[in-house]
Amino acid sequence: MRSIIGKTVKKIWLGAIMVLLPMLSSAQCAMCRAVLESQDDSSMAEGINNGIVYLMALPYILVGALFYIVYRKMKT
C-alpha cells in the first residue's frame, strides 16, 4: 500500500514539474531580446517568449514519453 502511494505521489510531482517548468522559464535569443526590448509593445515580446519556450520544451516531452513507453515495455 505504501509503495503505491509513493509511486502515485512521484507521478503527480513529475506531472506538475512537466506542466509548470515551461511556464517558469523565460527563454529568448539575444537578437530577439534586443529587437523586442526596443519596441513599446510588451505583449508581442511575451508572445515570442511563450513560443520559444513551447518550441524548446516539446522535444524534451516527446523524448521523455518515448523513454517512458520503452521503460514500460521492458518492465513487463
C-alpha positions in Angstrom: 0.0 0.0 0.0 2.7 2.4 0.9 4.7 1.8 -2.3 1.6 2.5 -4.4 1.1 5.9 -2.6 4.8 6.7 -3.1 4.6 6.0 -6.8 1.4 8.0 -7.2 3.0 11.0 -5.4 6.1 10.7 -7.6 3.9 10.7 -10.7 2.0 13.7 -9.5 5.2 15.7 -8.8 6.7 14.7 -12.2 3.5 15.8 -14.0 3.4 19.1 -12.1 7.0 19.8 -12.9 6.5 19.0 -16.6 3.5 21.3 -16.8 4.9 24.2 -14.8 8.5 24.2 -16.0 7.8 25.8 -19.4 5.8 28.5 -17.6 8.6 29.3 -15.2 11.4 29.5 -17.7 11.9 32.6 -19.9 13.9 31.8 -23.0 14.9 34.2 -25.7 17.8 34.6 -28.0 19.9 37.7 -27.7 18.9 39.2 -31.1 15.2 38.7 -30.4 15.5 40.2 -27.0 17.3 43.3 -28.4 14.6 43.9 -31.1 11.7 43.3 -28.8 13.0 45.5 -26.0 13.4 48.4 -28.3 9.7 48.3 -29.1 6.9 49.5 -26.8 4.6 46.6 -27.4 5.3 44.2 -24.5 2.5 41.7 -25.5 4.4 40.9 -28.6 7.6 40.1 -26.6 5.6 37.9 -24.2 4.1 36.0 -27.2 7.6 35.5 -28.6 8.9 34.2 -25.2 6.0 31.8 -24.9 6.6 30.5 -28.5 10.2 29.9 -27.8 9.5 28.1 -24.6 7.0 25.8 -26.2 9.3 25.0 -29.1 12.1 24.3 -26.7 10.0 22.1 -24.4 8.3 19.9 -26.9 11.3 17.7 -28.0 12.1 17.0 -24.3 8.5 16.0 -23.6 8.4 13.7 -26.7 11.8 12.0 -25.8 10.6 11.6 -22.2 7.4 10.0 -23.4 9.3 7.7 -25.7 11.7 6.6 -22.8 8.7 6.0 -20.6 7.0 3.8 -23.2 10.2 1.8 -23.7 10.6 1.5 -19.9 7.1 0.2 -19.5 7.6 -2.3 -22.4 10.9 -3.6 -20.9 9.3 -3.8 -17.4 6.5 -6.2 -18.5 
